[in-house]
Amino acid sequence: TPPQAQLSREKRIQNVADAFSLVPEFPNPYFLNKKFILIDDVCSTGATLNACAAALKSAGAASVWGLVLARG
């Protein structure tokens, strides 16, 4: 995806929409009922974390947590 630093909240959400998916080679049981932690360097709107979490949840993840190093 293009850099998001100068984008508005709406544009950031559009920028990451459908940007993340799971590789078909990984079987669904790998994600099913598992817990995940996503790590991001900077979080401004949460658009990237939300998009990644949605992909994991759609694969059956039990929970997805976000860890952010800085708020921007």
KELUM-650710 format. One record per atom (N, C-alpha, C, O): residue number from 1; residue in three letters; atom name; x, y, z. Coordinates in nm, 3 decimals. Layout:
N
(gugu NUM,"Ala","CA",(X,Y,Z));
...
# end
This chain:
72
(gugu 1,"Thr","N",(0.084,-0.119,0.000));
(gugu 1,"Thr","CA",(0.000,0.000,0.000));
(gugu 1,"Thr","C",(0.088,0.125,0.000));
(gugu 1,"Thr","O",(0.201,0.121,0.049));
(gugu 2,"Pro","N",(0.037,0.235,-0.054));
(gugu 2,"Pro","CA",(0.112,0.360,-0.051));
(gugu 2,"Pro","C",(0.126,0.411,0.094));
(gugu 2,"Pro","O",(0.047,0.372,0.180));
(gugu 3,"Pro","N",(0.225,0.496,0.121));
(gugu 3,"Pro","CA",(0.240,0.552,0.256));
(gugu 3,"Pro","C",(0.113,0.624,0.300));
(gugu 3,"Pro","O",(0.043,0.685,0.219));
(gugu 4,"Gln","N",(0.084,0.615,0.428));
(gugu 4,"Gln","CA",(-0.041,0.670,0.479));
(gugu 4,"Gln","C",(-0.023,0.798,0.561));
(gugu 4,"Gln","O",(-0.122,0.857,0.605));
(gugu 5,"Ala","N",(0.101,0.841,0.582));
(gugu 5,"Ala","CA",(0.129,0.951,0.674));
(gugu 5,"Ala","C",(0.049,1.078,0.644));
(gugu 5,"Ala","O",(0.005,1.146,0.736));
(gugu 6,"Gln","N",(0.030,1.109,0.518));
(gugu 6,"Gln","CA",(-0.038,1.234,0.483));
(gugu 6,"Gln","C",(-0.185,1.215,0.446));
(gugu 6,"Gln","O",(-0.250,1.310,0.403));
(gugu 7,"Leu","N",(-0.237,1.094,0.461));
(gugu 7,"Leu","CA",(-0.375,1.067,0.422));
(gugu 7,"Leu","C",(-0.473,1.096,0.535));
(gugu 7,"Leu","O",(-0.438,1.085,0.653));
(gugu 8,"Ser","N",(-0.594,1.132,0.498));
(gugu 8,"Ser","CA",(-0.701,1.151,0.597));
(gugu 8,"Ser","C",(-0.745,1.015,0.649));
(gugu 8,"Ser","O",(-0.709,0.911,0.594));
(gugu 9,"Arg","N",(-0.823,1.017,0.755));
(gugu 9,"Arg","CA",(-0.874,0.892,0.813));
(gugu 9,"Arg","C",(-0.949,0.810,0.708));
(gugu 9,"Arg","O",(-0.928,0.689,0.696));
(gugu 10,"Glu","N",(-1.037,0.875,0.632));
(gugu 10,"Glu","CA",(-1.116,0.805,0.530));
(gugu 10,"Glu","C",(-1.026,0.744,0.424));
(gugu 10,"Glu","O",(-1.048,0.630,0.381));
(gugu 11,"Lys","N",(-0.926,0.819,0.381));
(gugu 11,"Lys","CA",(-0.834,0.769,0.278));
(gugu 11,"Lys","C",(-0.749,0.654,0.331));
(gugu 11,"Lys","O",(-0.716,0.562,0.257));
(gugu 12,"Arg","N",(-0.712,0.659,0.459));
(gugu 12,"Arg","CA",(-0.634,0.549,0.518));
(gugu 12,"Arg","C",(-0.716,0.421,0.519));
(gugu 12,"Arg","O",(-0.664,0.314,0.489));
(gugu 13,"Ile","N",(-0.842,0.432,0.555));
(gugu 13,"Ile","CA",(-0.929,0.315,0.557));
(gugu 13,"Ile","C",(-0.943,0.257,0.416));
(gugu 13,"Ile","O",(-0.936,0.136,0.397));
(gugu 14,"Gln","N",(-0.961,0.345,0.317));
(gugu 14,"Gln","CA",(-0.970,0.300,0.178));
(gugu 14,"Gln","C",(-0.838,0.238,0.131));
(gugu 14,"Gln","O",(-0.838,0.140,0.057));
(gugu 15,"Asn","N",(-0.728,0.295,0.175));
(gugu 15,"Asn","CA",(-0.595,0.251,0.134));
(gugu 15,"Asn","C",(-0.567,0.106,0.175));
(gugu 15,"Asn","O",(-0.501,0.032,0.102));
(gugu 16,"Val","N",(-0.618,0.065,0.291));
(gugu 16,"Val","CA",(-0.590,-0.070,0.339));
(gugu 16,"Val","C",(-0.707,-0.166,0.318));
(gugu 16,"Val","O",(-0.697,-0.285,0.350));
(gugu 17,"Ala","N",(-0.817,-0.116,0.263));
(gugu 17,"Ala","CA",(-0.931,-0.204,0.237));
(gugu 17,"Ala","C",(-0.888,-0.316,0.142));
(gugu 17,"Ala","O",(-0.837,-0.289,0.033));
(gugu 18,"Asp","N",(-0.910,-0.437,0.183));
(gugu 18,"Asp","CA",(-0.875,-0.555,0.103));
(gugu 18,"Asp","C",(-0.725,-0.566,0.072));
(gugu 18,"Asp","O",(-0.686,-0.637,-0.020));
(gugu 19,"Ala","N",(-0.642,-0.497,0.150));
(gugu 19,"Ala","CA",(-0.497,-0.504,0.127));
(gugu 19,"Ala","C",(-0.435,-0.627,0.192));
(gugu 19,"Ala","O",(-0.325,-0.668,0.154));
(gugu 20,"Phe","N",(-0.504,-0.685,0.289));
(gugu 20,"Phe","CA",(-0.449,-0.798,0.363));
(gugu 20,"Phe","C",(-0.536,-0.921,0.344));
(gugu 20,"Phe","O",(-0.658,-0.915,0.352));
(gugu 21,"Ser","N",(-0.470,-1.032,0.318));
(gugu 21,"Ser","CA",(-0.540,-1.160,0.306));
(gugu 21,"Ser","C",(-0.444,-1.269,0.350));
(gugu 21,"Ser","O",(-0.324,-1.247,0.363));
(gugu 22,"Leu","N",(-0.498,-1.385,0.372));
(gugu 22,"Leu","CA",(-0.416,-1.497,0.416));
(gugu 22,"Leu","C",(-0.373,-1.581,0.297));
(gugu 22,"Leu","O",(-0.448,-1.598,0.202));
(gugu 23,"Val","N",(-0.253,-1.632,0.303));
(gugu 23,"Val","CA",(-0.198,-1.714,0.196));
(gugu 23,"Val","C",(-0.273,-1.847,0.193));
(gugu 23,"Val","O",(-0.282,-1.914,0.296));
(gugu 24,"Pro","N",(-0.326,-1.885,0.078));
(gugu 24,"Pro","CA",(-0.403,-2.010,0.071));
(gugu 24,"Pro","C",(-0.325,-2.134,0.113));
(gugu 24,"Pro","O",(-0.384,-2.235,0.151));
(gugu 25,"Glu","N",(-0.191,-2.128,0.107));
(gugu 25,"Glu","CA",(-0.110,-2.244,0.145));
(gugu 25,"Glu","C",(-0.119,-2.276,0.294));
(gugu 25,"Glu","O",(-0.094,-2.389,0.335));
(gugu 26,"Phe","N",(-0.154,-2.175,0.376));
(gugu 26,"Phe","CA",(-0.171,-2.199,0.519));
(gugu 26,"Phe","C",(-0.311,-2.251,0.543));
(gugu 26,"Phe","O",(-0.409,-2.182,0.512));
(gugu 27,"Pro","N",(-0.324,-2.369,0.598));
(gugu 27,"Pro","CA",(-0.457,-2.424,0.622));
(gugu 27,"Pro","C",(-0.530,-2.345,0.730));
(gugu 27,"Pro","O",(-0.469,-2.293,0.823));
(gugu 28,"Asn","N",(-0.661,-2.338,0.716));
(gugu 28,"Asn","CA",(-0.744,-2.266,0.811));
(gugu 28,"Asn","C",(-0.722,-2.312,0.955));
(gugu 28,"Asn","O",(-0.727,-2.228,1.045));
(gugu 29,"Pro","N",(-0.699,-2.442,0.983));
(gugu 29,"Pro","CA",(-0.678,-2.483,1.123));
(gugu 29,"Pro","C",(-0.560,-2.413,1.190));
(gugu 29,"Pro","O",(-0.555,-2.405,1.313));
(gugu 30,"Tyr","N",(-0.466,-2.362,1.111));
(gugu 30,"Tyr","CA",(-0.354,-2.289,1.169));
(gugu 30,"Tyr","C",(-0.403,-2.164,1.243));
(gugu 30,"Tyr","O",(-0.344,-2.125,1.344));
(gugu 31,"Phe","N",(-0.510,-2.103,1.195));
(gugu 31,"Phe","CA",(-0.564,-1.980,1.253));
(gugu 31,"Phe","C",(-0.682,-2.004,1.345));
(gugu 31,"Phe","O",(-0.713,-1.922,1.431));
(gugu 32,"Leu","N",(-0.748,-2.116,1.328));
(gugu 32,"Leu","CA",(-0.873,-2.144,1.399));
(gugu 32,"Leu","C",(-0.852,-2.147,1.550));
(gugu 32,"Leu","O",(-0.770,-2.222,1.602));
(gugu 33,"Asn","N",(-0.929,-2.063,1.618));
(gugu 33,"Asn","CA",(-0.929,-2.054,1.765));
(gugu 33,"Asn","C",(-0.793,-2.017,1.825));
(gugu 33,"Asn","O",(-0.767,-2.048,1.941));
(gugu 34,"Lys","N",(-0.708,-1.954,1.748));
(gugu 34,"Lys","CA",(-0.577,-1.910,1.797));
(gugu 34,"Lys","C",(-0.584,-1.762,1.838));
(gugu 34,"Lys","O",(-0.673,-1.689,1.794));
(gugu 35,"Lys","N",(-0.490,-1.721,1.921));
(gugu 35,"Lys","CA",(-0.479,-1.582,1.964));
(gugu 35,"Lys","C",(-0.359,-1.518,1.894));
(gugu 35,"Lys","O",(-0.253,-1.580,1.882));
(gugu 36,"Phe","N",(-0.377,-1.395,1.847));
(gugu 36,"Phe","CA",(-0.272,-1.326,1.772));
(gugu 36,"Phe","C",(-0.245,-1.189,1.831));
(gugu 36,"Phe","O",(-0.336,-1.124,1.883));
(gugu 37,"Ile","N",(-0.120,-1.146,1.823));
(gugu 37,"Ile","CA",(-0.081,-1.010,1.859));
(gugu 37,"Ile","C",(-0.022,-0.946,1.734));
(gugu 37,"Ile","O",(0.074,-0.997,1.676));
(gugu 38,"Leu","N",(-0.079,-0.834,1.692));
(gugu 38,"Leu","CA",(-0.027,-0.757,1.580));
(gugu 38,"Leu","C",(0.058,-0.644,1.636));
(gugu 38,"Leu","O",(0.018,-0.577,1.731));
(gugu 39,"Ile","N",(0.175,-0.624,1.579));
(gugu 39,"Ile","CA",(0.265,-0.518,1.625));
(gugu 39,"Ile","C",(0.281,-0.415,1.514));
(gugu 39,"Ile","O",(0.313,-0.450,1.400));
(gugu 40,"Asp","N",(0.257,-0.289,1.548));
(gugu 40,"Asp","CA",(0.269,-0.180,1.452));
(gugu 40,"Asp","C",(0.358,-0.072,1.513));
(gugu 40,"Asp","O",(0.351,-0.046,1.633));
(gugu 41,"Asp","N",(0.439,-0.009,1.430));
(gugu 41,"Asp","CA",(0.529,0.094,1.484));
(gugu 41,"Asp","C",(0.453,0.220,1.523));
(gugu 41,"Asp","O",(0.476,0.274,1.632));
(gugu 42,"Val","N",(0.363,0.267,1.438));
(gugu 42,"Val","CA",(0.287,0.388,1.466));
(gugu 42,"Val","C",(0.140,0.363,1.433));
(gugu 42,"Val","O",(0.109,0.304,1.329));
(gugu 43,"Cys","N",(0.052,0.408,1.520));
(gugu 43,"Cys","CA",(-0.091,0.395,1.495));
(gugu 43,"Cys","C",(-0.154,0.533,1.502));
(gugu 43,"Cys","O",(-0.146,0.601,1.604));
(gugu 44,"Ser","N",(-0.216,0.575,1.393));
(gugu 44,"Ser","CA",(-0.286,0.704,1.391));
(gugu 44,"Ser","C",(-0.436,0.683,1.396));
(gugu 44,"Ser","O",(-0.505,0.738,1.483));
(gugu 45,"Thr","N",(-0.487,0.603,1.304));
(gugu 45,"Thr","CA",(-0.631,0.580,1.298));
(gugu 45,"Thr","C",(-0.670,0.437,1.332));
(gugu 45,"Thr","O",(-0.786,0.409,1.361));
(gugu 46,"Gly","N",(-0.573,0.347,1.328));
(gugu 46,"Gly","CA",(-0.603,0.206,1.353));
(gugu 46,"Gly","C",(-0.647,0.132,1.228));
(gugu 46,"Gly","O",(-0.684,0.015,1.236));
(gugu 47,"Ala","N",(-0.645,0.198,1.113));
(gugu 47,"Ala","CA",(-0.694,0.136,0.990));
(gugu 47,"Ala","C",(-0.616,0.010,0.954));
(gugu 47,"Ala","O",(-0.676,-0.091,0.916));
(gugu 48,"Thr","N",(-0.484,0.014,0.964));
(gugu 48,"Thr","CA",(-0.402,-0.103,0.930));
(gugu 48,"Thr","C",(-0.427,-0.217,1.027));
(gugu 48,"Thr","O",(-0.446,-0.331,0.985));
(gugu 49,"Leu","N",(-0.426,-0.187,1.156));
(gugu 49,"Leu","CA",(-0.451,-0.292,1.256));
(gugu 49,"Leu","C",(-0.589,-0.353,1.237));
(gugu 49,"Leu","O",(-0.605,-0.474,1.245));
(gugu 50,"Asn","N",(-0.689,-0.269,1.212));
(gugu 50,"Asn","CA",(-0.825,-0.320,1.193));
(gugu 50,"Asn","C",(-0.836,-0.409,1.070));
(gugu 50,"Asn","O",(-0.903,-0.512,1.073));
(gugu 51,"Ala","N",(-0.770,-0.369,0.961));
(gugu 51,"Ala","CA",(-0.775,-0.449,0.838));
(gugu 51,"Ala","C",(-0.706,-0.584,0.858));
(gugu 51,"Ala","O",(-0.756,-0.687,0.814));
(gugu 52,"Cys","N",(-0.591,-0.584,0.924));
(gugu 52,"Cys","CA",(-0.520,-0.710,0.952));
(gugu 52,"Cys","C",(-0.601,-0.798,1.046));
(gugu 52,"Cys","O",(-0.611,-0.919,1.025));
(gugu 53,"Ala","N",(-0.657,-0.738,1.149));
(gugu 53,"Ala","CA",(-0.738,-0.814,1.244));
(gugu 53,"Ala","C",(-0.859,-0.875,1.176));
(gugu 53,"Ala","O",(-0.896,-0.989,1.206));
(gugu 54,"Ala","N",(-0.920,-0.802,1.086));
(gugu 54,"Ala","CA",(-1.037,-0.855,1.014));
(gugu 54,"Ala","C",(-0.999,-0.978,0.932));
(gugu 54,"Ala","O",(-1.075,-1.074,0.926));
(gugu 55,"Ala","N",(-0.882,-0.975,0.868));
(gugu 55,"Ala","CA",(-0.837,-1.090,0.789));
(gugu 55,"Ala","C",(-0.816,-1.211,0.879));
(gugu 55,"Ala","O",(-0.855,-1.323,0.843));
(gugu 56,"Leu","N",(-0.754,-1.191,0.994));
(gugu 56,"Leu","CA",(-0.731,-1.302,1.087));
(gugu 56,"Leu","C",(-0.862,-1.355,1.145));
(gugu 56,"Leu","O",(-0.880,-1.476,1.158));
(gugu 57,"Lys","N",(-0.951,-1.265,1.180));
(gugu 57,"Lys","CA",(-1.080,-1.307,1.237));
(gugu 57,"Lys","C",(-1.162,-1.385,1.133));
(gugu 57,"Lys","O",(-1.231,-1.481,1.168));
(gugu 58,"Ser","N",(-1.154,-1.343,1.008));
(gugu 58,"Ser","CA",(-1.229,-1.414,0.903));
(gugu 58,"Ser","C",(-1.175,-1.555,0.882));
(gugu 58,"Ser","O",(-1.245,-1.642,0.831));
(gugu 59,"Ala","N",(-1.049,-1.578,0.922));
(gugu 59,"Ala","CA",(-0.990,-1.711,0.911));
(gugu 59,"Ala","C",(-1.015,-1.795,1.036));
(gugu 59,"Ala","O",(-0.973,-1.910,1.043));
(gugu 60,"Gly","N",(-1.084,-1.736,1.134));
(gugu 60,"Gly","CA",(-1.120,-1.813,1.252));
(gugu 60,"Gly","C",(-1.041,-1.783,1.377));
(gugu 60,"Gly","O",(-1.051,-1.857,1.475));
(gugu 61,"Ala","N",(-0.961,-1.677,1.377));
(gugu 61,"Ala","CA",(-0.884,-1.641,1.497));
(gugu 61,"Ala","C",(-0.978,-1.617,1.614));
(gugu 61,"Ala","O",(-1.084,-1.555,1.598));
(gugu 62,"Ala","N",(-0.940,-1.665,1.732));
(gugu 62,"Ala","CA",(-1.021,-1.647,1.852));
(gugu 62,"Ala","C",(-1.016,-1.502,1.898));
(gugu 62,"Ala","O",(-1.118,-1.444,1.936));
(gugu 63,"Ser","N",(-0.897,-1.444,1.896));
(gugu 63,"Ser","CA",(-0.882,-1.304,1.936));
(gugu 63,"Ser","C",(-0.759,-1.245,1.869));
(gugu 63,"Ser","O",(-0.663,-1.316,1.837));
(gugu 64,"Val","N",(-0.765,-1.115,1.849));
(gugu 64,"Val","CA",(-0.653,-1.043,1.789));
(gugu 64,"Val","C",(-0.629,-0.918,1.873));
(gugu 64,"Val","O",(-0.720,-0.837,1.893));
(gugu 65,"Trp","N",(-0.507,-0.903,1.921));
(gugu 65,"Trp","CA",(-0.468,-0.788,2.001));
(gugu 65,"Trp","C",(-0.369,-0.704,1.921));
(gugu 65,"Trp","O",(-0.293,-0.757,1.840));
(gugu 66,"Gly","N",(-0.371,-0.574,1.944));
(gugu 66,"Gly","CA",(-0.277,-0.484,1.880));
(gugu 66,"Gly","C",(-0.179,-0.427,1.980));
(gugu 66,"Gly","O",(-0.217,-0.388,2.090));
(gugu 67,"Leu","N",(-0.053,-0.424,1.943));
(gugu 67,"Leu","CA",(0.052,-0.361,2.022));
(gugu 67,"Leu","C",(0.114,-0.252,1.937));
(gugu 67,"Leu","O",(0.165,-0.278,1.828));
(gugu 68,"Val","N",(0.109,-0.129,1.987));
(gugu 68,"Val","CA",(0.156,-0.014,1.911));
(gugu 68,"Val","C",(0.271,0.052,1.986));
(gugu 68,"Val","O",(0.264,0.071,2.108));
(gugu 69,"Leu","N",(0.377,0.086,1.913));
(gugu 69,"Leu","CA",(0.494,0.147,1.975));
(gugu 69,"Leu","C",(0.480,0.298,1.992));
(gugu 69,"Leu","O",(0.537,0.355,2.085));
(gugu 70,"Ala","N",(0.404,0.363,1.903));
(gugu 70,"Ala","CA",(0.384,0.508,1.912));
(gugu 70,"Ala","C",(0.248,0.544,1.855));
(gugu 70,"Ala","O",(0.196,0.476,1.766));
(gugu 71,"Arg","N",(0.193,0.650,1.905));
(gugu 71,"Arg","CA",(0.066,0.701,1.855));
(gugu 71,"Arg","C",(0.097,0.825,1.773));
(gugu 71,"Arg","O",(0.166,0.916,1.820));
(gugu 72,"Gly","N",(0.044,0.827,1.649));
(gugu 72,"Gly","CA",(0.078,0.939,1.562));
(gugu 72,"Gly","C",(-0.037,1.023,1.522));
(gugu 72,"Gly","O",(-0.021,1.120,1.448));
# end
